[in-house]
Amino acid sequence: MAKGDVHTVPHGEGWANKVEGNKQVSNTAATKAEAQKSGREMAVKRDAEHLVHKKDGTIGERNTYPRSRDPRKSRG
């Protein structure tokens, strides 16, 4: 993973986005959907990967922006 990838993670009672390599979260949200939306926007702006974690902390979803950087050849 490249430095600067965006992780949407459980944070306290809500969710947060954290950029890889940073010690603090970039933003927080009450719901996973809200955090996921802002995390995706951050990843698109950074041409980075967006990793969405499950409540237990494991990675549940992974999206690469721009798609041309995606190591997989299929859409997903």
NUTI-532955 format. One record per residue: residue number from 0; residue in three letters; x, y negated, z negated of N, C-alpha, C in turn. Coordinates in nm, 3 decimals. Example, Ala and Ser with C-alpha at 12.3 -4.5 7.8 and 13.67 -1.06 7.14 Angstrom:
@num 0 | residu ALA | n_east 1.319 | n_north 0.569 | n_up -0.780 | ca_east 1.230 | ca_north 0.450 | ca_up -0.780 | c_east 1.320 | c_north 0.330 | c_up -0.780
@num 1 | residu SER | n_east 1.285 | n_north 0.225 | n_up -0.708 | ca_east 1.367 | ca_north 0.106 | ca_up -0.714 | c_east 1.290 | c_north -0.003 | c_up -0.787
This chain:
@num 0 | residu MET | n_east 0.083 | n_north 0.118 | n_up 0.000 | ca_east 0.000 | ca_north 0.000 | ca_up 0.000 | c_east 0.088 | c_north -0.125 | c_up 0.000
@num 1 | residu ALA | n_east 0.046 | n_north -0.219 | n_up 0.077 | ca_east 0.120 | ca_north -0.344 | ca_up 0.085 | c_east 0.089 | c_north -0.431 | c_up -0.037
@num 2 | residu LYS | n_east 0.189 | n_north -0.509 | n_up -0.078 | ca_east 0.166 | ca_north -0.603 | ca_up -0.187 | c_east 0.060 | c_north -0.703 | c_up -0.140
@num 3 | residu GLY | n_east -0.033 | n_north -0.731 | n_up -0.228 | ca_east -0.138 | ca_north -0.825 | ca_up -0.193 | c_east -0.271 | c_north -0.760 | c_up -0.161
@num 4 | residu ASP | n_east -0.276 | n_north -0.626 | n_up -0.164 | ca_east -0.404 | ca_north -0.559 | ca_up -0.144 | c_east -0.498 | c_north -0.596 | c_up -0.257
@num 5 | residu VAL | n_east -0.629 | n_north -0.594 | n_up -0.230 | ca_east -0.730 | ca_north -0.637 | ca_up -0.327 | c_east -0.801 | c_north -0.516 | c_up -0.386
@num 6 | residu HIS | n_east -0.807 | n_north -0.511 | n_up -0.518 | ca_east -0.875 | ca_north -0.402 | ca_up -0.589 | c_east -0.998 | c_north -0.458 | c_up -0.659
@num 7 | residu THR | n_east -1.115 | n_north -0.396 | n_up -0.636 | ca_east -1.236 | ca_north -0.428 | ca_up -0.709 | c_east -1.246 | c_north -0.325 | c_up -0.820
@num 8 | residu VAL | n_east -1.239 | n_north -0.372 | n_up -0.946 | ca_east -1.226 | ca_north -0.281 | ca_up -1.060 | c_east -1.326 | c_north -0.314 | c_up -1.171
@num 9 | residu PRO | n_east -1.360 | n_north -0.212 | n_up -1.253 | ca_east -1.442 | ca_north -0.241 | ca_up -1.371 | c_east -1.364 | c_north -0.336 | c_up -1.463
@num 10 | residu HIS | n_east -1.438 | n_north -0.429 | n_up -1.524 | ca_east -1.372 | ca_north -0.530 | ca_up -1.608 | c_east -1.468 | c_north -0.569 | c_up -1.720
@num 11 | residu GLY | n_east -1.441 | n_north -0.521 | n_up -1.840 | ca_east -1.531 | ca_north -0.550 | ca_up -1.952 | c_east -1.669 | c_north -0.494 | c_up -1.924
@num 12 | residu GLU | n_east -1.770 | n_north -0.579 | n_up -1.934 | ca_east -1.907 | ca_north -0.538 | ca_up -1.905 | c_east -1.943 | c_north -0.556 | c_up -1.757
@num 13 | residu GLY | n_east -1.852 | n_north -0.612 | n_up -1.678 | ca_east -1.880 | ca_north -0.637 | ca_up -1.537 | c_east -1.772 | c_north -0.581 | c_up -1.447
@num 14 | residu TRP | n_east -1.740 | n_north -0.657 | n_up -1.342 | ca_east -1.643 | ca_north -0.616 | ca_up -1.241 | c_east -1.552 | c_north -0.733 | c_up -1.209
@num 15 | residu ALA | n_east -1.435 | n_north -0.703 | n_up -1.153 | ca_east -1.339 | ca_north -0.807 | ca_up -1.118 | c_east -1.262 | c_north -0.769 | c_up -0.993
@num 16 | residu ASN | n_east -1.200 | n_north -0.867 | n_up -0.932 | ca_east -1.109 | ca_north -0.845 | ca_up -0.819 | c_east -0.969 | c_north -0.882 | c_up -0.865
@num 17 | residu LYS | n_east -0.877 | n_north -0.793 | n_up -0.836 | ca_east -0.739 | ca_north -0.816 | ca_up -0.875 | c_east -0.651 | c_north -0.793 | c_up -0.753
@num 18 | residu VAL | n_east -0.564 | n_north -0.890 | n_up -0.724 | ca_east -0.471 | ca_north -0.877 | ca_up -0.613 | c_east -0.348 | c_north -0.802 | c_up -0.664
@num 19 | residu GLU | n_east -0.309 | n_north -0.701 | n_up -0.588 | ca_east -0.194 | ca_north -0.621 | ca_up -0.625 | c_east -0.071 | c_north -0.710 | c_up -0.643
@num 20 | residu GLY | n_east 0.000 | n_north -0.689 | n_up -0.752 | ca_east 0.118 | ca_north -0.770 | ca_up -0.782 | c_east 0.089 | c_north -0.883 | c_up -0.879
@num 21 | residu ASN | n_east -0.037 | n_north -0.920 | n_up -0.897 | ca_east -0.075 | ca_north -1.025 | ca_up -0.992 | c_east -0.110 | c_north -0.963 | c_up -1.127
@num 22 | residu LYS | n_east -0.082 | n_north -1.034 | n_up -1.233 | ca_east -0.113 | ca_north -0.984 | ca_up -1.367 | c_east -0.256 | c_north -1.012 | c_up -1.407
@num 23 | residu GLN | n_east -0.314 | n_north -1.121 | n_up -1.357 | ca_east -0.449 | ca_north -1.160 | ca_up -1.394 | c_east -0.546 | c_north -1.132 | c_up -1.281
@num 24 | residu VAL | n_east -0.673 | n_north -1.116 | n_up -1.317 | ca_east -0.776 | ca_north -1.096 | ca_up -1.215 | c_east -0.799 | c_north -1.228 | c_up -1.141
@num 25 | residu SER | n_east -0.842 | n_north -1.218 | n_up -1.016 | ca_east -0.868 | ca_north -1.337 | ca_up -0.935 | c_east -1.005 | c_north -1.394 | c_up -0.962
@num 26 | residu ASN | n_east -1.104 | n_north -1.306 | n_up -0.981 | ca_east -1.240 | ca_north -1.351 | ca_up -1.011 | c_east -1.317 | c_north -1.236 | c_up -1.075
@num 27 | residu THR | n_east -1.429 | n_north -1.270 | n_up -1.136 | ca_east -1.514 | ca_north -1.170 | ca_up -1.201 | c_east -1.657 | c_north -1.185 | c_up -1.151
@num 28 | residu ALA | n_east -1.735 | n_north -1.078 | n_up -1.172 | ca_east -1.875 | ca_north -1.079 | ca_up -1.132 | c_east -1.953 | c_north -0.988 | c_up -1.227
@num 29 | residu ALA | n_east -2.081 | n_north -1.014 | n_up -1.237 | ca_east -2.166 | ca_north -0.935 | ca_up -1.325 | c_east -2.194 | c_north -0.797 | c_up -1.267
@num 30 | residu THR | n_east -2.202 | n_north -0.789 | n_up -1.132 | ca_east -2.233 | ca_north -0.661 | ca_up -1.069 | c_east -2.122 | c_north -0.616 | c_up -0.975
@num 31 | residu LYS | n_east -2.121 | n_north -0.487 | n_up -0.948 | ca_east -2.022 | ca_north -0.431 | ca_up -0.856 | c_east -2.042 | c_north -0.488 | c_up -0.716
@num 32 | residu ALA | n_east -2.168 | n_north -0.502 | n_up -0.674 | ca_east -2.198 | ca_north -0.553 | ca_up -0.540 | c_east -2.143 | c_north -0.695 | c_up -0.520
@num 33 | residu GLU | n_east -2.160 | n_north -0.780 | n_up -0.620 | ca_east -2.107 | ca_north -0.918 | ca_up -0.610 | c_east -1.955 | c_north -0.917 | c_up -0.601
@num 34 | residu ALA | n_east -1.892 | n_north -0.837 | n_up -0.685 | ca_east -1.746 | ca_north -0.829 | ca_up -0.685 | c_east -1.695 | c_north -0.771 | c_up -0.554
@num 35 | residu GLN | n_east -1.764 | n_north -0.671 | n_up -0.504 | ca_east -1.724 | ca_north -0.607 | ca_up -0.380 | c_east -1.731 | c_north -0.705 | c_up -0.263
@num 36 | residu LYS | n_east -1.834 | n_north -0.787 | n_up -0.260 | ca_east -1.849 | ca_north -0.887 | ca_up -0.153 | c_east -1.733 | c_north -0.986 | c_up -0.156
@num 37 | residu SER | n_east -1.702 | n_north -1.041 | n_up -0.272 | ca_east -1.593 | ca_north -1.140 | ca_up -0.278 | c_east -1.458 | c_north -1.072 | c_up -0.257
@num 38 | residu GLY | n_east -1.443 | n_north -0.947 | n_up -0.301 | ca_east -1.319 | ca_north -0.873 | ca_up -0.277 | c_east -1.295 | c_north -0.849 | c_up -0.129
@num 39 | residu ARG | n_east -1.403 | n_north -0.815 | n_up -0.057 | ca_east -1.393 | ca_north -0.794 | ca_up 0.088 | c_east -1.352 | c_north -0.924 | c_up 0.157
@num 40 | residu GLU | n_east -1.412 | n_north -1.036 | n_up 0.118 | ca_east -1.376 | ca_north -1.165 | ca_up 0.176 | c_east -1.229 | c_north -1.198 | c_up 0.151
@num 41 | residu MET | n_east -1.182 | n_north -1.169 | n_up 0.030 | ca_east -1.040 | ca_north -1.192 | ca_up -0.003 | c_east -0.949 | c_north -1.106 | c_up 0.085
@num 42 | residu ALA | n_east -0.985 | n_north -0.979 | n_up 0.102 | ca_east -0.902 | ca_north -0.887 | ca_up 0.181 | c_east -0.898 | c_north -0.929 | c_up 0.328
@num 43 | residu VAL | n_east -1.011 | n_north -0.975 | n_up 0.381 | ca_east -1.016 | ca_north -1.020 | ca_up 0.520 | c_east -0.923 | c_north -1.140 | c_up 0.539
@num 44 | residu LYS | n_east -0.928 | n_north -1.235 | n_up 0.447 | ca_east -0.843 | ca_north -1.354 | ca_up 0.456 | c_east -0.694 | c_north -1.319 | c_up 0.446
@num 45 | residu ARG | n_east -0.663 | n_north -1.215 | n_up 0.368 | ca_east -0.524 | ca_north -1.176 | ca_up 0.346 | c_east -0.473 | c_north -1.074 | c_up 0.447
@num 46 | residu ASP | n_east -0.561 | n_north -1.025 | n_up 0.536 | ca_east -0.527 | ca_north -0.912 | ca_up 0.625 | c_east -0.472 | c_north -0.797 | c_up 0.541
@num 47 | residu ALA | n_east -0.549 | n_north -0.762 | n_up 0.440 | ca_east -0.504 | ca_north -0.663 | ca_up 0.343 | c_east -0.602 | c_north -0.548 | c_up 0.331
@num 48 | residu GLU | n_east -0.569 | n_north -0.454 | n_up 0.246 | ca_east -0.658 | ca_north -0.343 | ca_up 0.218 | c_east -0.747 | c_north -0.378 | c_up 0.099
@num 49 | residu HIS | n_east -0.872 | n_north -0.334 | n_up 0.103 | ca_east -0.966 | ca_north -0.356 | ca_up -0.008 | c_east -0.999 | c_north -0.220 | c_up -0.067
@num 50 | residu LEU | n_east -0.963 | n_north -0.200 | n_up -0.193 | ca_east -0.989 | ca_north -0.075 | ca_up -0.262 | c_east -1.096 | c_north -0.098 | c_up -0.366
@num 51 | residu VAL | n_east -1.204 | n_north -0.023 | n_up -0.356 | ca_east -1.317 | ca_north -0.037 | ca_up -0.449 | c_east -1.312 | c_north 0.083 | c_up -0.544
@num 52 | residu HIS | n_east -1.297 | n_north 0.053 | n_up -0.671 | ca_east -1.286 | ca_north 0.158 | ca_up -0.772 | c_east -1.423 | c_north 0.194 | c_up -0.827
@num 53 | residu LYS | n_east -1.434 | n_north 0.315 | n_up -0.877 | ca_east -1.556 | ca_north 0.360 | ca_up -0.945 | c_east -1.547 | c_north 0.315 | c_up -1.091
@num 54 | residu LYS | n_east -1.656 | n_north 0.332 | n_up -1.164 | ca_east -1.660 | ca_north 0.293 | ca_up -1.305 | c_east -1.552 | c_north 0.364 | c_up -1.387
@num 55 | residu ASP | n_east -1.515 | n_north 0.488 | n_up -1.346 | ca_east -1.412 | ca_north 0.563 | ca_up -1.419 | c_east -1.270 | c_north 0.523 | c_up -1.380
@num 56 | residu GLY | n_east -1.257 | n_north 0.428 | n_up -1.286 | ca_east -1.126 | ca_north 0.377 | ca_up -1.248 | c_east -1.067 | c_north 0.442 | c_up -1.123
@num 57 | residu THR | n_east -1.123 | n_north 0.554 | n_up -1.077 | ca_east -1.071 | ca_north 0.617 | ca_up -0.957 | c_east -1.116 | c_north 0.539 | c_up -0.833
@num 58 | residu ILE | n_east -1.043 | n_north 0.555 | n_up -0.724 | ca_east -1.076 | ca_north 0.483 | ca_up -0.600 | c_east -1.192 | c_north 0.554 | c_up -0.532
@num 59 | residu GLY | n_east -1.299 | n_north 0.479 | n_up -0.505 | ca_east -1.416 | ca_north 0.535 | ca_up -0.441 | c_east -1.428 | c_north 0.499 | c_up -0.295
@num 60 | residu GLU | n_east -1.368 | n_north 0.386 | n_up -0.256 | ca_east -1.378 | ca_north 0.339 | ca_up -0.118 | c_east -1.254 | c_north 0.260 | c_up -0.084
@num 61 | residu ARG | n_east -1.213 | n_north 0.268 | n_up 0.043 | ca_east -1.093 | ca_north 0.198 | ca_up 0.088 | c_east -1.120 | c_north 0.143 | c_up 0.227
@num 62 | residu ASN | n_east -1.097 | n_north 0.013 | n_up 0.245 | ca_east -1.118 | ca_north -0.052 | ca_up 0.375 | c_east -0.995 | c_north -0.136 | c_up 0.409
@num 63 | residu THR | n_east -0.954 | n_north -0.131 | n_up 0.535 | ca_east -0.836 | ca_north -0.205 | ca_up 0.579 | c_east -0.878 | c_north -0.319 | c_up 0.671
@num 64 | residu TYR | n_east -0.823 | n_north -0.437 | n_up 0.647 | ca_east -0.850 | ca_north -0.554 | ca_up 0.731 | c_east -0.718 | c_north -0.612 | c_up 0.778
@num 65 | residu PRO | n_east -0.697 | n_north -0.649 | n_up 0.902 | ca_east -0.789 | ca_north -0.619 | ca_up 1.011 | c_east -0.788 | c_north -0.470 | c_up 1.044
@num 66 | residu ARG | n_east -0.889 | n_north -0.426 | n_up 1.112 | ca_east -0.904 | ca_north -0.283 | ca_up 1.146 | c_east -0.784 | c_north -0.231 | c_up 1.224
@num 67 | residu SER | n_east -0.716 | n_north -0.316 | n_up 1.300 | ca_east -0.601 | ca_north -0.272 | ca_up 1.378 | c_east -0.488 | c_north -0.221 | c_up 1.289
@num 68 | residu ARG | n_east -0.489 | n_north -0.259 | n_up 1.162 | ca_east -0.386 | ca_north -0.215 | ca_up 1.069 | c_east -0.422 | c_north -0.081 | c_up 1.003
@num 69 | residu ASP | n_east -0.545 | n_north -0.035 | n_up 1.025 | ca_east -0.595 | ca_north 0.087 | ca_up 0.964 | c_east -0.514 | c_north 0.207 | c_up 1.014
@num 70 | residu PRO | n_east -0.455 | n_north 0.285 | n_up 0.922 | ca_east -0.374 | ca_north 0.400 | ca_up 0.965 | c_east -0.459 | c_north 0.510 | c_up 1.029
@num 71 | residu ARG | n_east -0.588 | n_north 0.511 | n_up 1.000 | ca_east -0.677 | ca_north 0.609 | ca_up 1.063 | c_east -0.723 | c_north 0.554 | c_up 1.197
@num 72 | residu LYS | n_east -0.742 | n_north 0.640 | n_up 1.294 | ca_east -0.784 | ca_north 0.597 | ca_up 1.427 | c_east -0.935 | c_north 0.589 | c_up 1.440
@num 73 | residu SER | n_east -1.009 | n_north 0.648 | n_up 1.347 | ca_east -1.155 | ca_north 0.648 | ca_up 1.356 | c_east -1.213 | c_north 0.531 | c_up 1.280
@num 74 | residu ARG | n_east -1.335 | n_north 0.495 | n_up 1.317 | ca_east -1.404 | ca_north 0.389 | ca_up 1.243 | c_east -1.456 | c_north 0.447 | c_up 1.112
@num 75 | residu GLY | n_east -1.465 | n_north 0.365 | n_up 1.012 | ca_east -1.517 | ca_north 0.419 | ca_up 0.887 | c_east -1.535 | c_north 0.319 | c_up 0.789
